[in-house]
Amino acid sequence: MAIHENVPTLEHPVSIETFTSADAALWQPHSHWHEALELILVQEGSFSIKVEHQVLPLQAGQGIFINQNRIHTIVLKANQEFSATSTRFLPSLVFHGDNSAIADRYLSLVLESPDIPYLVLDRESRDTGDLLLLLRQLLLTCQNRNFGYELDVKAMFCRLWKQLALLALSKRDVSGPQPSHSDNLRIKSALRFIEEHFAEPLTLENIASSIHTSNSECCRCFKRTLGVTPFEYLLKYRVYEASILLLTETATNQSISGLAASVGFNSPSYFNKKFKEYLHCTPKEYRENYLQTQQSGVRPKPERIL
């Protein structure tokens, strides 16, 4: 699950959130997936996002559609700045019952398509230019909130789904053999295991055993899917958890050695080294920067629009 995500529910099937490079610096180590489909529009700057095996550069004015349950993560270079808007929605917004004839015809066509795990949205593209325009109109409608805007939003999502279904059909006609999903299934299980046991003294063998494979195949699977080794991902995840704890009141008087131990680091000096490597500041500087940001204005929470 995405750490920064305000998860859409059946009662509120859409959420919209604006995020920046400062936020992404915190999420960057975390590869995740979710039941909601996601549309991201880059407002300013540039960054890359890795979806399964592909690293996709995005610039201001571009966007991306990420299908349901696809592993993805922000890839951010040092000193890179951007702002973007993420729209997440559940299929229930369009389809009110899985047994309906409309759902039978169009739901799985998009969700189960091996050909559209993602789509980069570019106004110059014949395939995705209309989707990008529709996304811009949707965000503007939500911002203005004129009378009946909820109905307009639902109508726009229906149009959006139709465009996705048409693209899935066109790509299916020319697609080759479907790629194996074994790596993705293994990685999802391994990431769940790490999230549940990161504070314990894990070894490569522990992670490999959790997905019933050898140490060498576990490393190859991580490299193919995430571009890092299992241990590298574990270290990044531990630093991520430490960065969350640093912003809590209970961590105010906690020593660095105590914080390091609570997320699985035996050595405080090694913890400091990896923290600075991944987040480009020390734990103390990270907390001070956060407090300064809070004093200048709290970033709003993701918005429920329906």
C-alpha positions in Angstrom: 0.0 0.0 0.0 1.2 3.5 -0.8 2.5 5.1 2.4 1.3 8.6 1.3 -2.0 7.3 0.1 -5.4 8.3 1.4 -7.1 5.1 0.3 -10.4 5.5 -1.7 -13.2 3.4 -0.2 -16.6 2.3 -1.5 -18.2 5.2 0.3 -15.6 7.7 -1.1 -14.2 6.1 -4.3 -12.1 9.0 -5.4 -9.3 11.0 -3.7 -7.1 13.7 -5.0 -3.7 14.8 -3.5 -1.1 17.3 -4.5 2.4 16.3 -3.6 5.9 17.7 -4.1 9.5 16.6 -4.4 9.8 17.2 -0.6 7.1 14.6 0.0 8.6 12.2 -2.6 12.0 12.3 -0.9 10.3 10.5 2.0 8.4 8.0 -0.1 11.2 7.3 -2.5 12.5 4.1 -0.9 9.0 2.6 -0.8 7.8 0.4 -3.7 4.0 -0.1 -3.4 0.8 -1.1 -5.1 -2.9 -0.6 -4.4 -6.4 -1.5 -5.4 -7.1 2.0 -6.7 -6.2 3.0 -10.2 -4.0 6.1 -10.3 -3.6 9.1 -12.6 -0.7 11.5 -11.9 -0.4 14.9 -13.6 3.0 16.7 -13.3 2.3 20.4 -12.7 5.9 21.7 -12.4 9.4 20.3 -12.7 10.2 16.7 -13.6 10.8 13.3 -12.0 10.7 9.6 -13.0 8.4 6.9 -11.8 9.3 3.2 -11.9 6.3 0.9 -12.8 7.3 -2.7 -12.5 10.3 -3.0 -14.8 10.2 0.4 -16.5 11.6 3.7 -15.4 9.5 6.4 -17.0 10.7 10.1 -17.0 7.9 12.6 -16.7 8.0 16.4 -17.3 5.6 19.3 -16.5 2.5 18.9 -18.6 2.7 15.1 -18.9 0.9 12.5 -16.8 0.7 8.8 -16.2 -2.0 6.2 -15.7 -1.1 3.3 -13.4 -3.3 0.3 -13.4 -4.6 -1.6 -10.4 -2.1 -3.6 -8.3 1.0 -2.5 -10.3 4.2 -2.1 -8.3 5.5 1.4 -8.6 7.8 4.0 -6.8 9.0 7.5 -7.3 12.6 7.8 -8.6 14.0 11.2 -7.6 17.5 12.6 -8.2 19.2 14.9 -5.7 18.0 18.5 -5.8 15.2 17.6 -8.2 12.1 19.6 -7.6 8.5 19.1 -8.9 4.9 19.3 -7.9 2.2 16.9 -9.1 -1.4 15.9 -8.5 -2.4 12.3 -7.9 -6.0 11.1 -8.5 -6.9 7.6 -7.2 -10.2 5.9 -7.9 -11.9 2.6 -7.5 -13.7 0.8 -10.3 -16.8 1.0 -8.2 -17.1 4.6 -9.2 -18.0 3.5 -12.8 -19.3 0.0 -12.2 -21.9 -0.4 -9.4 -22.1 -4.2 -9.6 -19.7 -6.9 -10.8 -22.6 -8.9 -12.1 -23.9 -6.2 -14.4 -23.6 -6.7 -18.2 -21.6 -3.5 -18.5 -19.1 -4.6 -15.9 -18.8 -8.0 -17.5 -18.0 -6.3 -20.8 -15.6 -3.5 -19.8 -14.2 -4.1 -16.2 -11.8 -6.9 -16.8 -10.8 -5.5 -20.2 -8.9 -2.8 -18.4 -8.0 -4.3 -15.1 -6.7 -7.6 -16.4 -5.0 -6.2 -19.5 -1.3 -7.2 -19.6 -0.7 -4.5 -22.2 -1.6 -1.4 -20.1 0.1 -1.8 -16.7 0.7 2.0 -17.2 0.2 4.7 -19.9 2.4 7.8 -20.1 0.0 10.7 -21.0 1.3 13.2 -23.4 -0.7 15.8 -25.3 1.3 15.1 -28.5 0.3 11.4 -28.4 -2.6 10.2 -30.5 -3.3 7.4 -28.0 -3.1 9.3 -24.7 -3.6 13.0 -25.6 -7.4 12.7 -25.0 -6.8 11.0 -21.6 -4.5 13.8 -20.5 -7.1 16.5 -21.6 -9.8 14.6 -19.8 -7.7 14.5 -16.6 -7.1 18.2 -16.7 -10.8 18.8 -17.1 -11.6 16.5 -14.2 -9.2 18.3 -11.9 -10.5 21.7 -12.9 -14.1 20.5 -12.3 -13.1 19.3 -8.8 -11.4 22.6 -8.0 -14.3 24.8 -9.1 -17.0 22.6 -7.4 -19.9 24.1 -9.3 -23.4 22.8 -8.6 -23.6 19.2 -9.8 -19.9 18.8 -10.2 -20.0 15.3 -8.6 -22.2 14.2 -11.5 -19.8 15.7 -14.0 -16.9 13.9 -12.3 -18.7 10.5 -12.6 -19.4 11.2 -16.3 -15.8 12.0 -16.9 -14.6 8.8 -15.3 -17.0 6.9 -17.5 -15.5 8.6 -20.5 -12.0 7.9 -19.1 -12.8 4.2 -18.7 -14.0 4.0 -22.3 -10.7 5.5 -23.6 -8.8 2.9 -21.5 -10.9 0.1 -22.8 -10.3 1.2 -26.4 -6.6 1.3 -25.8 -6.6 -2.1 -24.2 -8.5 -3.5 -27.2 -6.1 -1.9 -29.8 -3.0 -3.2 -27.9 -4.4 -6.6 -27.4 -4.8 -7.1 -31.2 -1.1 -6.7 -31.8 0.4 -7.9 -28.6 2.8 -10.8 -28.4 3.0 -13.5 -25.7 1.9 -12.3 -22.3 4.8 -11.7 -19.9 5.1 -13.8 -16.8 3.8 -12.3 -13.6 5.8 -14.6 -11.3 8.4 -11.9 -10.4 5.6 -9.5 -9.4 3.9 -12.1 -7.3 7.1 -13.0 -5.6 8.1 -9.3 -5.0 4.7 -8.5 -3.5 5.1 -11.3 -1.0 8.7 -10.3 -0.2 7.8 -6.7 0.4 4.9 -7.7 2.7 7.4 -9.9 4.6 9.9 -7.0 4.9 7.2 -4.6 6.1 6.1 -7.0 8.8 9.6 -8.0 10.0 12.0 -5.1 9.1 12.9 -4.4 12.7 14.1 -8.0 13.2 17.7 -9.2 12.4 16.7 -10.3 8.8 19.1 -12.1 6.5 18.9 -12.7 2.8 17.9 -16.3 3.5 15.0 -15.1 5.6 13.6 -13.0 2.7 14.3 -15.7 0.1 12.6 -18.3 2.3 9.5 -16.1 2.6 8.9 -16.5 -1.1 10.1 -20.1 -1.3 13.1 -19.5 -3.5 16.9 -19.6 -3.4 19.1 -16.7 -2.2 20.5 -16.1 -5.7 17.0 -16.3 -7.4 15.6 -13.9 -4.8 18.4 -11.4 -5.6 17.8 -11.7 -9.4 14.0 -11.3 -8.8 14.6 -8.0 -6.9 17.1 -6.8 -9.4 14.7 -7.5 -12.3 11.7 -5.9 -10.7 13.0 -3.1 -8.4 16.6 -2.6 -9.6 18.0 -3.2 -6.1 19.1 -6.2 -4.0 16.8 -7.4 -1.2 19.3 -6.0 1.4 19.4 -2.6 -0.3 15.6 -2.5 -0.2 15.5 -3.6 3.4 17.9 -0.8 4.4 15.9 1.8 2.5 12.7 0.6 4.2 14.3 0.8 7.6 15.4 4.4 7.0 11.9 5.2 5.7 10.4 3.8 9.0 13.0 5.8 11.0 12.0 9.0 9.1 8.4 8.4 10.1 9.3 7.8 13.8 11.4 11.0 13.8 8.3 13.1 13.2 6.4 11.6 16.2 6.2 13.1 19.7 7.5 9.9 21.2 10.8 10.2 19.3 11.6 13.7 20.6 13.7 12.5 23.5 14.8 9.2 22.0 18.5 8.7 21.3 19.8 8.0 17.9 21.0 4.6 19.0 17.5 3.8 20.4 15.9 5.0 17.1 18.3 3.0 15.0 17.7 -0.2 17.1 13.9 0.2 16.8 14.1 -0.1 13.0 16.6 -2.9 12.8 20.0 -1.2 12.8 22.7 -2.6 15.2 25.1 0.3 14.6 24.0 4.0 15.2 26.9 5.2 13.0 25.8 2.9 10.1 22.3 4.1 10.6 23.4 7.8 10.3 25.4 7.0 7.2 22.5 5.3 5.4 20.0 7.9 6.5 22.2 10.7 5.0 22.8 8.7 1.9 19.1 8.2 1.2 17.6 11.4 2.5 20.6 13.7 2.0 20.6 14.9 5.7 21.2 13.6 9.2 18.3 12.4 11.3 18.6 15.6 13.4 18.5 17.8 10.3 15.6 15.9 9.0 13.5 16.5 12.1 14.5 20.2 12.2 13.6 20.7 8.6 10.2 19.1 9.2 9.5 21.4 12.2 10.4 24.5 10.1 8.0 23.3 7.4 5.2 22.8 10.0 5.7 26.4 11.3 5.4 27.8 7.8 2.2 26.0 7.0 0.9 22.5 7.2 0.4 20.6 3.9 -3.3 19.8 3.4 -4.5 16.2 3.6 -5.7 14.4 0.5 -9.1 15.5 -0.5 -12.2 13.3 -0.7 -14.3 14.6 -3.6 -17.0 11.9 -3.8 
